[in-house]
């Protein structure tokens, strides 16, 4: 058995709400897909490097990041702004 990397953006009032919604969607699509639906949780992390840079990707592994600044503005444009909703980037390794 191996692992499959994944990365996905979600939204919710909390990271847990966003994670739960993404897991439910993934399990509905395919419970054995090797995506976030096969994970057992997440850890909160705030990287020191700027989102999207090589330093950022070198610094992070198996984490969750709350999007801020330009990344959050881009997410609001993509998903539509809603009061009290935050955007989160989940990534890591899931079971195949």
N, C-alpha and C positions, 0 to 999 in steps of 0.2 A: 504494500500500500504506500502510495506517495502523497505528495501535497501539490496543490494547485494554487498559484498566486491569484489574487483578485484585488481590484480597487473599484470603489463605487461611491457616489455621492448621494447622501440622503438629507432629509430635512425633518425637523420636528422641534418642539419646544425644548426638548432635552436630547442629549446624545442617546439615551436609552430608548426614547420614543422613536427616534430616527432608525436606530439599529433594529428594534423590534419590527418596524414596518418593512424594512429591507429584507429581514429574515423571512417574514411571512410571505412576501412577494416571491422570493427565491424558492421557498419550499412549495409554493403553489405551482410555479413553473416546472420545477424538477427537483425533488428532494435529494437526489444524488448527483447534483451538478458540479460539485467542487467549487461552489461560490460561497458567499457570505451565509447562505442558508445552512451550511454544514459546520459553521463555527459554534463555539460554546461561550461566546461573550467577547468583550473588548476591554482594552485598557485606555484610559484617557492620557493624552500626551500633548505637550505644547513644545514644538521644536524651536530651536534657537535660530536656525537658518530660514530664509525666506521661502515660502511655498513655491514649488515648481523648479527650484534651482538644483544643480547637481549636489550641492552641500545638503540641501533638504533631504533628497533621496538617500544620500549616504548616511544621514543621521537617524532616519526612521526605519522601523521594522515592526510589523505586527501591531500597529497602533491605530488610533482614531485621532483626527485633528479637526478642531472647529475652524471653519474658514472665516477669515477676517480680511479687512481691507479690500483690495481689488478682487481677490478670489471670491469674497462674499458678495460684492456688487455684481460680479459676473453670474453667480449662482442665482441671485435675486432676479436678474434679467431673464435668465433661462427658465426658472421655475415660477416666477411671479412673486412679488413681495407680499408677505403676510405678517401682520402684527404678531410679535412674540415668537416667530419662527426663526430658528438658526439653521445653518447649513454645516454639514459634517462630511468629512472625507474618511471613509473606512478602507483599510487595506491590510493585507496580510497573507497568510497561507491557510487554505482550507483543505479538508480531506477530499480525496478524489472518489 
